[in-house]
Amino acid sequence: MPDHRSYDEVIARMGFTPEGPGEPGGLFHWVATTDDGIRVTDVWQTREIFDKFAAEKIGPITAEVGVPGPPKVTFYEVHNYLTTG
């Protein structure tokens, strides 16, 4: 599982900055350090938008950085979400 340094390099290569805007179609992106690496939680407008972004950016850039293999991805349909008031 990648660590936060690999993650930071991937984010920089994608052109993103911490706490800045994300990819169009991405509603929420959150990363936490765990005992064995990191956990990334995303919410996207559609699965198709995520799949395209994963194929065009996540896969190639993580391979360039040396992150081993694709991550384990679990999908859930969002029932509801709230925003800041």
PDB file of N, CA, C and O in Angstrom:
ATOM      1  N   MET A   1       0.852  -1.175   0.000  1.00  0.00           N
ATOM      2  CA  MET A   1       0.000   0.000   0.000  1.00  0.00           C
ATOM      3  C   MET A   1       0.902   1.244   0.000  1.00  0.00           C
ATOM      4  O   MET A   1       1.904   1.265   0.714  1.00  0.00           O
ATOM      5  N   PRO A   2       0.569   2.277  -0.783  1.00  0.00           N
ATOM      6  CA  PRO A   2       1.421   3.463  -0.830  1.00  0.00           C
ATOM      7  C   PRO A   2       1.411   4.227   0.491  1.00  0.00           C
ATOM      8  O   PRO A   2       0.490   4.102   1.299  1.00  0.00           O
ATOM      9  N   ASP A   3       2.453   5.015   0.684  1.00  0.00           N
ATOM     10  CA  ASP A   3       2.500   5.872   1.865  1.00  0.00           C
ATOM     11  C   ASP A   3       2.183   7.301   1.447  1.00  0.00           C
ATOM     12  O   ASP A   3       1.972   7.583   0.267  1.00  0.00           O
ATOM     13  N   HIS A   4       2.153   8.195   2.425  1.00  0.00           N
ATOM     14  CA  HIS A   4       1.757   9.565   2.116  1.00  0.00           C
ATOM     15  C   HIS A   4       2.764  10.275   1.220  1.00  0.00           C
ATOM     16  O   HIS A   4       2.381  11.204   0.509  1.00  0.00           O
ATOM     17  N   ARG A   5       4.031   9.880   1.220  1.00  0.00           N
ATOM     18  CA  ARG A   5       5.015  10.524   0.336  1.00  0.00           C
ATOM     19  C   ARG A   5       4.730  10.186  -1.120  1.00  0.00           C
ATOM     20  O   ARG A   5       4.779  11.061  -1.984  1.00  0.00           O
ATOM     21  N   SER A   6       4.433   8.920  -1.396  1.00  0.00           N
ATOM     22  CA  SER A   6       4.058   8.534  -2.763  1.00  0.00           C
ATOM     23  C   SER A   6       2.777   9.243  -3.185  1.00  0.00           C
ATOM     24  O   SER A   6       2.670   9.741  -4.306  1.00  0.00           O
ATOM     25  N   TYR A   7       1.815   9.283  -2.284  1.00  0.00           N
ATOM     26  CA  TYR A   7       0.557   9.971  -2.564  1.00  0.00           C
ATOM     27  C   TYR A   7       0.823  11.446  -2.897  1.00  0.00           C
ATOM     28  O   TYR A   7       0.295  11.962  -3.882  1.00  0.00           O
ATOM     29  N   ASP A   8       1.632  12.118  -2.085  1.00  0.00           N
ATOM     30  CA  ASP A   8       1.937  13.530  -2.322  1.00  0.00           C
ATOM     31  C   ASP A   8       2.576  13.742  -3.691  1.00  0.00           C
ATOM     32  O   ASP A   8       2.281  14.728  -4.367  1.00  0.00           O
ATOM     33  N   GLU A   9       3.447  12.827  -4.102  1.00  0.00           N
ATOM     34  CA  GLU A   9       4.079  12.938  -5.407  1.00  0.00           C
ATOM     35  C   GLU A   9       3.058  12.755  -6.532  1.00  0.00           C
ATOM     36  O   GLU A   9       3.100  13.474  -7.530  1.00  0.00           O
ATOM     37  N   VAL A  10       2.148  11.800  -6.375  1.00  0.00           N
ATOM     38  CA  VAL A  10       1.105  11.579  -7.378  1.00  0.00           C
ATOM     39  C   VAL A  10       0.238  12.829  -7.505  1.00  0.00           C
ATOM     40  O   VAL A  10      -0.047  13.272  -8.617  1.00  0.00           O
ATOM     41  N   ILE A  11      -0.177  13.393  -6.388  1.00  0.00           N
ATOM     42  CA  ILE A  11      -1.022  14.592  -6.393  1.00  0.00           C
ATOM     43  C   ILE A  11      -0.303  15.746  -7.093  1.00  0.00           C
ATOM     44  O   ILE A  11      -0.909  16.458  -7.894  1.00  0.00           O
ATOM     45  N   ALA A  12       0.968  15.933  -6.799  1.00  0.00           N
ATOM     46  CA  ALA A  12       1.742  17.009  -7.429  1.00  0.00           C
ATOM     47  C   ALA A  12       1.837  16.787  -8.939  1.00  0.00           C
ATOM     48  O   ALA A  12       1.695  17.736  -9.709  1.00  0.00           O
ATOM     49  N   ARG A  13       2.074  15.549  -9.371  1.00  0.00           N
ATOM     50  CA  ARG A  13       2.170  15.264 -10.809  1.00  0.00           C
ATOM     51  C   ARG A  13       0.839  15.454 -11.523  1.00  0.00           C
ATOM     52  O   ARG A  13       0.808  15.726 -12.723  1.00  0.00           O
ATOM     53  N   MET A  14      -0.247  15.313 -10.796  1.00  0.00           N
ATOM     54  CA  MET A  14      -1.571  15.549 -11.372  1.00  0.00           C
ATOM     55  C   MET A  14      -1.867  17.049 -11.476  1.00  0.00           C
ATOM     56  O   MET A  14      -2.823  17.453 -12.138  1.00  0.00           O
ATOM     57  N   GLY A  15      -1.048  17.867 -10.822  1.00  0.00           N
ATOM     58  CA  GLY A  15      -1.255  19.307 -10.858  1.00  0.00           C
ATOM     59  C   GLY A  15      -2.144  19.836  -9.755  1.00  0.00           C
ATOM     60  O   GLY A  15      -2.604  20.976  -9.820  1.00  0.00           O
ATOM     61  N   PHE A  16      -2.393  19.018  -8.737  1.00  0.00           N
ATOM     62  CA  PHE A  16      -3.232  19.440  -7.618  1.00  0.00           C
ATOM     63  C   PHE A  16      -2.363  19.949  -6.472  1.00  0.00           C
ATOM     64  O   PHE A  16      -1.188  19.594  -6.373  1.00  0.00           O
ATOM     65  N   THR A  17      -2.939  20.776  -5.610  1.00  0.00           N
ATOM     66  CA  THR A  17      -2.265  21.225  -4.401  1.00  0.00           C
ATOM     67  C   THR A  17      -3.133  20.875  -3.200  1.00  0.00           C
ATOM     68  O   THR A  17      -4.360  20.869  -3.304  1.00  0.00           O
ATOM     69  N   PRO A  18      -2.506  20.582  -2.053  1.00  0.00           N
ATOM     70  CA  PRO A  18      -3.290  20.249  -0.862  1.00  0.00           C
ATOM     71  C   PRO A  18      -4.320  21.340  -0.548  1.00  0.00           C
ATOM     72  O   PRO A  18      -4.017  22.532  -0.587  1.00  0.00           O
ATOM     73  N   GLU A  19      -5.514  20.911  -0.245  1.00  0.00           N
ATOM     74  CA  GLU A  19      -6.651  21.756   0.104  1.00  0.00           C
ATOM     75  C   GLU A  19      -7.112  22.636  -1.055  1.00  0.00           C
ATOM     76  O   GLU A  19      -7.893  23.567  -0.855  1.00  0.00           O
ATOM     77  N   GLY A  20      -6.636  22.348  -2.261  1.00  0.00           N
ATOM     78  CA  GLY A  20      -7.049  23.093  -3.441  1.00  0.00           C
ATOM     79  C   GLY A  20      -8.177  22.380  -4.163  1.00  0.00           C
ATOM     80  O   GLY A  20      -8.692  21.370  -3.684  1.00  0.00           O
ATOM     81  N   PRO A  21      -8.560  22.911  -5.316  1.00  0.00           N
ATOM     82  CA  PRO A  21      -9.627  22.265  -6.090  1.00  0.00           C
ATOM     83  C   PRO A  21      -9.161  20.933  -6.671  1.00  0.00           C
ATOM     84  O   PRO A  21      -7.981  20.730  -6.958  1.00  0.00           O
ATOM     85  N   GLY A  22     -10.123  20.042  -6.830  1.00  0.00           N
ATOM     86  CA  GLY A  22      -9.834  18.733  -7.398  1.00  0.00           C
ATOM     87  C   GLY A  22     -10.268  18.643  -8.846  1.00  0.00           C
ATOM     88  O   GLY A  22     -10.472  19.658  -9.512  1.00  0.00           O
ATOM     89  N   GLU A  23     -10.404  17.435  -9.320  1.00  0.00           N
ATOM     90  CA  GLU A  23     -10.793  17.149 -10.700  1.00  0.00           C
ATOM     91  C   GLU A  23     -12.275  17.463 -10.901  1.00  0.00           C
ATOM     92  O   GLU A  23     -13.082  17.151 -10.026  1.00  0.00           O
ATOM     93  N   PRO A  24     -12.657  18.074 -12.030  1.00  0.00           N
ATOM     94  CA  PRO A  24     -14.085  18.248 -12.305  1.00  0.00           C
ATOM     95  C   PRO A  24     -14.797  16.897 -12.236  1.00  0.00           C
ATOM     96  O   PRO A  24     -14.325  15.903 -12.788  1.00  0.00           O
ATOM     97  N   GLY A  25     -15.918  16.880 -11.563  1.00  0.00           N
ATOM     98  CA  GLY A  25     -16.673  15.636 -11.376  1.00  0.00           C
ATOM     99  C   GLY A  25     -16.389  14.982 -10.042  1.00  0.00           C
ATOM    100  O   GLY A  25     -17.167  14.143  -9.587  1.00  0.00           O
ATOM    101  N   GLY A  26     -15.282  15.353  -9.402  1.00  0.00           N
ATOM    102  CA  GLY A  26     -14.977  14.857  -8.065  1.00  0.00           C
ATOM    103  C   GLY A  26     -15.607  15.771  -7.033  1.00  0.00           C
ATOM    104  O   GLY A  26     -15.332  16.971  -7.025  1.00  0.00           O
ATOM    105  N   LEU A  27     -16.448  15.229  -6.160  1.00  0.00           N
ATOM    106  CA  LEU A  27     -17.146  16.045  -5.174  1.00  0.00           C
ATOM    107  C   LEU A  27     -16.398  16.144  -3.858  1.00  0.00           C
ATOM    108  O   LEU A  27     -16.502  17.149  -3.156  1.00  0.00           O
ATOM    109  N   PHE A  28     -15.634  15.092  -3.515  1.00  0.00           N
ATOM    110  CA  PHE A  28     -14.996  15.028  -2.192  1.00  0.00           C
ATOM    111  C   PHE A  28     -13.782  14.126  -2.287  1.00  0.00           C
ATOM    112  O   PHE A  28     -13.835  13.067  -2.913  1.00  0.00           O
ATOM    113  N   HIS A  29     -12.680  14.544  -1.665  1.00  0.00           N
ATOM    114  CA  HIS A  29     -11.452  13.743  -1.640  1.00  0.00           C
ATOM    115  C   HIS A  29     -10.846  13.887  -0.249  1.00  0.00           C
ATOM    116  O   HIS A  29     -10.610  15.000   0.223  1.00  0.00           O
ATOM    117  N   TRP A  30     -10.598  12.761   0.399  1.00  0.00           N
ATOM    118  CA  TRP A  30     -10.099  12.754   1.768  1.00  0.00           C
ATOM    119  C   TRP A  30      -9.062  11.643   1.892  1.00  0.00           C
ATOM    120  O   TRP A  30      -9.279  10.535   1.401  1.00  0.00           O
ATOM    121  N   VAL A  31      -7.938  11.928   2.546  1.00  0.00           N
ATOM    122  CA  VAL A  31      -6.862  10.948   2.696  1.00  0.00           C
ATOM    123  C   VAL A  31      -6.427  10.908   4.154  1.00  0.00           C
ATOM    124  O   VAL A  31      -6.249  11.948   4.788  1.00  0.00           O
ATOM    125  N   ALA A  32      -6.258   9.702   4.678  1.00  0.00           N
ATOM    126  CA  ALA A  32      -5.781   9.517   6.047  1.00  0.00           C
ATOM    127  C   ALA A  32      -4.624   8.526   6.045  1.00  0.00           C
ATOM    128  O   ALA A  32      -4.594   7.584   5.253  1.00  0.00           O
ATOM    129  N   THR A  33      -3.676   8.755   6.944  1.00  0.00           N
ATOM    130  CA  THR A  33      -2.586   7.810   7.146  1.00  0.00           C
ATOM    131  C   THR A  33      -3.096   6.679   8.039  1.00  0.00           C
ATOM    132  O   THR A  33      -3.749   6.924   9.053  1.00  0.00           O
ATOM    133  N   THR A  34      -2.791   5.440   7.651  1.00  0.00           N
ATOM    134  CA  THR A  34      -3.185   4.271   8.428  1.00  0.00           C
ATOM    135  C   THR A  34      -1.922   3.539   8.881  1.00  0.00           C
ATOM    136  O   THR A  34      -0.812   3.942   8.533  1.00  0.00           O
ATOM    137  N   ASP A  35      -2.086   2.481   9.645  1.00  0.00           N
ATOM    138  CA  ASP A  35      -0.942   1.699  10.116  1.00  0.00           C
ATOM    139  C   ASP A  35      -0.163   1.059   8.977  1.00  0.00           C
ATOM    140  O   ASP A  35       1.038   0.820   9.099  1.00  0.00           O
ATOM    141  N   ASP A  36      -0.855   0.776   7.853  1.00  0.00           N
ATOM    142  CA  ASP A  36      -0.180   0.099   6.741  1.00  0.00           C
ATOM    143  C   ASP A  36      -0.122   0.933   5.457  1.00  0.00           C
ATOM    144  O   ASP A  36       0.077   0.373   4.379  1.00  0.00           O
ATOM    145  N   GLY A  37      -0.286   2.231   5.547  1.00  0.00           N
ATOM    146  CA  GLY A  37      -0.198   3.087   4.362  1.00  0.00           C
ATOM    147  C   GLY A  37      -1.141   4.260   4.444  1.00  0.00           C
ATOM    148  O   GLY A  37      -1.087   5.049   5.387  1.00  0.00           O
ATOM    149  N   ILE A  38      -2.016   4.375   3.441  1.00  0.00           N
ATOM    150  CA  ILE A  38      -3.010   5.444   3.418  1.00  0.00           C
ATOM    151  C   ILE A  38      -4.358   4.884   3.008  1.00  0.00           C
ATOM    152  O   ILE A  38      -4.447   3.804   2.423  1.00  0.00           O
ATOM    153  N   ARG A  39      -5.398   5.628   3.321  1.00  0.00           N
ATOM    154  CA  ARG A  39      -6.749   5.321   2.847  1.00  0.00           C
ATOM    155  C   ARG A  39      -7.275   6.570   2.171  1.00  0.00           C
ATOM    156  O   ARG A  39      -7.259   7.660   2.743  1.00  0.00           O
ATOM    157  N   VAL A  40      -7.745   6.393   0.933  1.00  0.00           N
ATOM    158  CA  VAL A  40      -8.306   7.489   0.153  1.00  0.00           C
ATOM    159  C   VAL A  40      -9.805   7.259   0.032  1.00  0.00           C
ATOM    160  O   VAL A  40     -10.244   6.165  -0.325  1.00  0.00           O
ATOM    161  N   THR A  41     -10.586   8.286   0.328  1.00  0.00           N
ATOM    162  CA  THR A  41     -12.030   8.224   0.173  1.00  0.00           C
ATOM    163  C   THR A  41     -12.446   9.331  -0.785  1.00  0.00           C
ATOM    164  O   THR A  41     -12.161  10.504  -0.545  1.00  0.00           O
ATOM    165  N   ASP A  42     -13.108   8.968  -1.851  1.00  0.00           N
ATOM    166  CA  ASP A  42     -13.580   9.916  -2.856  1.00  0.00           C
ATOM    167  C   ASP A  42     -15.080   9.773  -3.049  1.00  0.00           C
ATOM    168  O   ASP A  42     -15.642   8.693  -2.873  1.00  0.00           O
ATOM    169  N   VAL A  43     -15.719  10.878  -3.414  1.00  0.00           N
ATOM    170  CA  VAL A  43     -17.098  10.871  -3.881  1.00  0.00           C
ATOM    171  C   VAL A  43     -17.090  11.590  -5.229  1.00  0.00           C
ATOM    172  O   VAL A  43     -16.603  12.714  -5.346  1.00  0.00           O
ATOM    173  N   TRP A  44     -17.636  10.923  -6.238  1.00  0.00           N
ATOM    174  CA  TRP A  44     -17.666  11.456  -7.611  1.00  0.00           C
ATOM    175  C   TRP A  44     -19.105  11.607  -8.070  1.00  0.00           C
ATOM    176  O   TRP A  44     -20.003  10.932  -7.567  1.00  0.00           O
ATOM    177  N   GLN A  45     -19.318  12.500  -9.033  1.00  0.00           N
ATOM    178  CA  GLN A  45     -20.663  12.692  -9.575  1.00  0.00           C
ATOM    179  C   GLN A  45     -21.177  11.405 -10.207  1.00  0.00           C
ATOM    180  O   GLN A  45     -22.343  11.052 -10.029  1.00  0.00           O
ATOM    181  N   THR A  46     -20.308  10.690 -10.952  1.00  0.00           N
ATOM    182  CA  THR A  46     -20.714   9.419 -11.550  1.00  0.00           C
ATOM    183  C   THR A  46     -19.527   8.458 -11.544  1.00  0.00           C
ATOM    184  O   THR A  46     -18.370   8.875 -11.480  1.00  0.00           O
ATOM    185  N   ARG A  47     -19.831   7.205 -11.609  1.00  0.00           N
ATOM    186  CA  ARG A  47     -18.780   6.184 -11.706  1.00  0.00           C
ATOM    187  C   ARG A  47     -18.009   6.334 -13.015  1.00  0.00           C
ATOM    188  O   ARG A  47     -16.798   6.114 -13.050  1.00  0.00           O
ATOM    189  N   GLU A  48     -18.701   6.705 -14.083  1.00  0.00           N
ATOM    190  CA  GLU A  48     -18.054   6.856 -15.378  1.00  0.00           C
ATOM    191  C   GLU A  48     -16.991   7.955 -15.348  1.00  0.00           C
ATOM    192  O   GLU A  48     -15.921   7.800 -15.936  1.00  0.00           O
ATOM    193  N   ILE A  49     -17.282   9.060 -14.668  1.00  0.00           N
ATOM    194  CA  ILE A  49     -16.293  10.136 -14.564  1.00  0.00           C
ATOM    195  C   ILE A  49     -15.067   9.631 -13.807  1.00  0.00           C
ATOM    196  O   ILE A  49     -13.933   9.884 -14.213  1.00  0.00           O
ATOM    197  N   PHE A  50     -15.301   8.914 -12.702  1.00  0.00           N
ATOM    198  CA  PHE A  50     -14.174   8.364 -11.942  1.00  0.00           C
ATOM    199  C   PHE A  50     -13.376   7.379 -12.789  1.00  0.00           C
ATOM    200  O   PHE A  50     -12.148   7.453 -12.830  1.00  0.00           O
ATOM    201  N   ASP A  51     -14.060   6.459 -13.464  1.00  0.00           N
ATOM    202  CA  ASP A  51     -13.360   5.449 -14.264  1.00  0.00           C
ATOM    203  C   ASP A  51     -12.468   6.089 -15.320  1.00  0.00           C
ATOM    204  O   ASP A  51     -11.347   5.631 -15.545  1.00  0.00           O
ATOM    205  N   LYS A  52     -12.953   7.143 -15.968  1.00  0.00           N
ATOM    206  CA  LYS A  52     -12.162   7.841 -16.986  1.00  0.00           C
ATOM    207  C   LYS A  52     -10.939   8.492 -16.346  1.00  0.00           C
ATOM    208  O   LYS A  52      -9.833   8.385 -16.877  1.00  0.00           O
ATOM    209  N   PHE A  53     -11.126   9.162 -15.219  1.00  0.00           N
ATOM    210  CA  PHE A  53     -10.018   9.801 -14.515  1.00  0.00           C
ATOM    211  C   PHE A  53      -9.000   8.759 -14.038  1.00  0.00           C
ATOM    212  O   PHE A  53      -7.791   8.971 -14.136  1.00  0.00           O
ATOM    213  N   ALA A  54      -9.497   7.643 -13.528  1.00  0.00           N
ATOM    214  CA  ALA A  54      -8.606   6.578 -13.058  1.00  0.00           C
ATOM    215  C   ALA A  54      -7.767   6.022 -14.204  1.00  0.00           C
ATOM    216  O   ALA A  54      -6.569   5.789 -14.044  1.00  0.00           O
ATOM    217  N   ALA A  55      -8.399   5.807 -15.367  1.00  0.00           N
ATOM    218  CA  ALA A  55      -7.682   5.248 -16.515  1.00  0.00           C
ATOM    219  C   ALA A  55      -6.677   6.238 -17.099  1.00  0.00           C
ATOM    220  O   ALA A  55      -5.584   5.849 -17.512  1.00  0.00           O
ATOM    221  N   GLU A  56      -7.047   7.510 -17.131  1.00  0.00           N
ATOM    222  CA  GLU A  56      -6.194   8.507 -17.782  1.00  0.00           C
ATOM    223  C   GLU A  56      -5.142   9.122 -16.861  1.00  0.00           C
ATOM    224  O   GLU A  56      -4.075   9.523 -17.326  1.00  0.00           O
ATOM    225  N   LYS A  57      -5.429   9.200 -15.570  1.00  0.00           N
ATOM    226  CA  LYS A  57      -4.502   9.882 -14.653  1.00  0.00           C
ATOM    227  C   LYS A  57      -3.992   8.975 -13.536  1.00  0.00           C
ATOM    228  O   LYS A  57      -2.784   8.790 -13.393  1.00  0.00           O
ATOM    229  N   ILE A  58      -4.898   8.414 -12.750  1.00  0.00           N
ATOM    230  CA  ILE A  58      -4.472   7.671 -11.558  1.00  0.00           C
ATOM    231  C   ILE A  58      -3.565   6.508 -11.936  1.00  0.00           C
ATOM    232  O   ILE A  58      -2.467   6.380 -11.394  1.00  0.00           O
ATOM    233  N   GLY A  59      -4.002   5.670 -12.847  1.00  0.00           N
ATOM    234  CA  GLY A  59      -3.217   4.494 -13.241  1.00  0.00           C
ATOM    235  C   GLY A  59      -1.843   4.845 -13.774  1.00  0.00           C
ATOM    236  O   GLY A  59      -0.841   4.365 -13.244  1.00  0.00           O
ATOM    237  N   PRO A  60      -1.767   5.676 -14.817  1.00  0.00           N
ATOM    238  CA  PRO A  60      -0.452   5.994 -15.379  1.00  0.00           C
ATOM    239  C   PRO A  60       0.485   6.713 -14.406  1.00  0.00           C
ATOM    240  O   PRO A  60       1.674   6.402 -14.343  1.00  0.00           O
ATOM    241  N   ILE A  61      -0.045   7.661 -13.659  1.00  0.00           N
ATOM    242  CA  ILE A  61       0.839   8.432 -12.770  1.00  0.00           C
ATOM    243  C   ILE A  61       1.294   7.597 -11.576  1.00  0.00           C
ATOM    244  O   ILE A  61       2.453   7.698 -11.174  1.00  0.00           O
ATOM    245  N   THR A  62       0.423   6.782 -11.002  1.00  0.00           N
ATOM    246  CA  THR A  62       0.876   5.930  -9.894  1.00  0.00           C
ATOM    247  C   THR A  62       1.918   4.938 -10.374  1.00  0.00           C
ATOM    248  O   THR A  62       2.840   4.607  -9.629  1.00  0.00           O
ATOM    249  N   ALA A  63       1.789   4.452 -11.613  1.00  0.00           N
ATOM    250  CA  ALA A  63       2.808   3.550 -12.166  1.00  0.00           C
ATOM    251  C   ALA A  63       4.139   4.278 -12.323  1.00  0.00           C
ATOM    252  O   ALA A  63       5.188   3.712 -12.013  1.00  0.00           O
ATOM    253  N   GLU A  64       4.117   5.522 -12.799  1.00  0.00           N
ATOM    254  CA  GLU A  64       5.343   6.312 -12.937  1.00  0.00           C
ATOM    255  C   GLU A  64       6.043   6.511 -11.593  1.00  0.00           C
ATOM    256  O   GLU A  64       7.270   6.473 -11.506  1.00  0.00           O
ATOM    257  N   VAL A  65       5.246   6.722 -10.555  1.00  0.00           N
ATOM    258  CA  VAL A  65       5.796   6.964  -9.224  1.00  0.00           C
ATOM    259  C   VAL A  65       6.302   5.666  -8.588  1.00  0.00           C
ATOM    260  O   VAL A  65       7.107   5.703  -7.658  1.00  0.00           O
ATOM    261  N   GLY A  66       5.833   4.524  -9.087  1.00  0.00           N
ATOM    262  CA  GLY A  66       6.278   3.246  -8.556  1.00  0.00           C
ATOM    263  C   GLY A  66       5.343   2.629  -7.547  1.00  0.00           C
ATOM    264  O   GLY A  66       5.740   1.731  -6.804  1.00  0.00           O
ATOM    265  N   VAL A  67       4.100   3.094  -7.504  1.00  0.00           N
ATOM    266  CA  VAL A  67       3.113   2.481  -6.618  1.00  0.00           C
ATOM    267  C   VAL A  67       2.771   1.116  -7.201  1.00  0.00           C
ATOM    268  O   VAL A  67       2.377   1.018  -8.363  1.00  0.00           O
ATOM    269  N   PRO A  68       2.920   0.052  -6.394  1.00  0.00           N
ATOM    270  CA  PRO A  68       2.710  -1.299  -6.928  1.00  0.00           C
ATOM    271  C   PRO A  68       1.238  -1.616  -7.167  1.00  0.00           C
ATOM    272  O   PRO A  68       0.417  -1.527  -6.253  1.00  0.00           O
ATOM    273  N   GLY A  69       0.913  -1.985  -8.398  1.00  0.00           N
ATOM    274  CA  GLY A  69      -0.413  -2.477  -8.744  1.00  0.00           C
ATOM    275  C   GLY A  69      -1.540  -1.504  -8.495  1.00  0.00           C
ATOM    276  O   GLY A  69      -1.346  -0.466  -7.862  1.00  0.00           O
ATOM    277  N   PRO A  70      -2.717  -1.834  -8.991  1.00  0.00           N
ATOM    278  CA  PRO A  70      -3.876  -0.977  -8.750  1.00  0.00           C
ATOM    279  C   PRO A  70      -4.339  -1.094  -7.300  1.00  0.00           C
ATOM    280  O   PRO A  70      -4.166  -2.139  -6.674  1.00  0.00           O
ATOM    281  N   PRO A  71      -4.927  -0.023  -6.767  1.00  0.00           N
ATOM    282  CA  PRO A  71      -5.427  -0.088  -5.397  1.00  0.00           C
ATOM    283  C   PRO A  71      -6.706  -0.925  -5.325  1.00  0.00           C
ATOM    284  O   PRO A  71      -7.372  -1.151  -6.335  1.00  0.00           O
ATOM    285  N   LYS A  72      -7.032  -1.372  -4.130  1.00  0.00           N
ATOM    286  CA  LYS A  72      -8.321  -2.018  -3.908  1.00  0.00           C
ATOM    287  C   LYS A  72      -9.368  -0.910  -3.887  1.00  0.00           C
ATOM    288  O   LYS A  72      -9.278   0.019  -3.084  1.00  0.00           O
ATOM    289  N   VAL A  73     -10.352  -1.009  -4.762  1.00  0.00           N
ATOM    290  CA  VAL A  73     -11.388   0.015  -4.867  1.00  0.00           C
ATOM    291  C   VAL A  73     -12.731  -0.617  -4.537  1.00  0.00           C
ATOM    292  O   VAL A  73     -13.074  -1.677  -5.060  1.00  0.00           O
ATOM    293  N   THR A  74     -13.486   0.036  -3.669  1.00  0.00           N
ATOM    294  CA  THR A  74     -14.833  -0.394  -3.329  1.00  0.00           C
ATOM    295  C   THR A  74     -15.781   0.749  -3.680  1.00  0.00           C
ATOM    296  O   THR A  74     -15.531   1.896  -3.310  1.00  0.00           O
ATOM    297  N   PHE A  75     -16.859   0.448  -4.385  1.00  0.00           N
ATOM    298  CA  PHE A  75     -17.819   1.465  -4.794  1.00  0.00           C
ATOM    299  C   PHE A  75     -19.095   1.333  -3.982  1.00  0.00           C
ATOM    300  O   PHE A  75     -19.563   0.229  -3.703  1.00  0.00           O
ATOM    301  N   TYR A  76     -19.649   2.480  -3.609  1.00  0.00           N
ATOM    302  CA  TYR A  76     -20.933   2.550  -2.931  1.00  0.00           C
ATOM    303  C   TYR A  76     -21.766   3.632  -3.603  1.00  0.00           C
ATOM    304  O   TYR A  76     -21.235   4.676  -3.982  1.00  0.00           O
ATOM    305  N   GLU A  77     -23.052   3.398  -3.753  1.00  0.00           N
ATOM    306  CA  GLU A  77     -23.956   4.427  -4.244  1.00  0.00           C
ATOM    307  C   GLU A  77     -24.258   5.373  -3.081  1.00  0.00           C
ATOM    308  O   GLU A  77     -24.586   4.920  -1.984  1.00  0.00           O
ATOM    309  N   VAL A  78     -24.150   6.666  -3.313  1.00  0.00           N
ATOM    310  CA  VAL A  78     -24.407   7.661  -2.269  1.00  0.00           C
ATOM    311  C   VAL A  78     -25.906   7.869  -2.133  1.00  0.00           C
ATOM    312  O   VAL A  78     -26.602   8.128  -3.115  1.00  0.00           O
ATOM    313  N   HIS A  79     -26.386   7.754  -0.923  1.00  0.00           N
ATOM    314  CA  HIS A  79     -27.807   7.980  -0.646  1.00  0.00           C
ATOM    315  C   HIS A  79     -28.071   9.464  -0.391  1.00  0.00           C
ATOM    316  O   HIS A  79     -29.095   9.998  -0.816  1.00  0.00           O
ATOM    317  N   ASN A  80     -27.137  10.134   0.310  1.00  0.00           N
ATOM    318  CA  ASN A  80     -27.310  11.536   0.663  1.00  0.00           C
ATOM    319  C   ASN A  80     -25.974  12.097   1.076  1.00  0.00           C
ATOM    320  O   ASN A  80     -25.099  11.354   1.519  1.00  0.00           O
ATOM    321  N   TYR A  81     -25.800  13.396   0.939  1.00  0.00           N
ATOM    322  CA  TYR A  81     -24.643  14.072   1.514  1.00  0.00           C
ATOM    323  C   TYR A  81     -25.056  15.490   1.894  1.00  0.00           C
ATOM    324  O   TYR A  81     -25.997  16.047   1.330  1.00  0.00           O
ATOM    325  N   LEU A  82     -24.352  16.055   2.842  1.00  0.00           N
ATOM    326  CA  LEU A  82     -24.581  17.414   3.298  1.00  0.00           C
ATOM    327  C   LEU A  82     -23.335  18.232   3.036  1.00  0.00           C
ATOM    328  O   LEU A  82     -22.233  17.685   2.999  1.00  0.00           O
ATOM    329  N   THR A  83     -23.488  19.522   2.856  1.00  0.00           N
ATOM    330  CA  THR A  83     -22.359  20.405   2.635  1.00  0.00           C
ATOM    331  C   THR A  83     -22.212  21.371   3.811  1.00  0.00           C
ATOM    332  O   THR A  83     -23.071  21.428   4.691  1.00  0.00           O
ATOM    333  N   THR A  84     -21.125  22.122   3.814  1.00  0.00           N
ATOM    334  CA  THR A  84     -20.952  23.091   4.887  1.00  0.00           C
ATOM    335  C   THR A  84     -22.064  24.125   4.825  1.00  0.00           C
ATOM    336  O   THR A  84     -22.536  24.487   3.747  1.00  0.00           O
ATOM    337  N   GLY A  85     -22.472  24.594   5.991  1.00  0.00           N
ATOM    338  CA  GLY A  85     -23.607  25.521   6.069  1.00  0.00           C
ATOM    339  C   GLY A  85     -23.236  26.963   5.971  1.00  0.00           C
ATOM    340  O   GLY A  85     -24.109  27.830   6.024  1.00  0.00           O
TER     341      GLY A  85
END
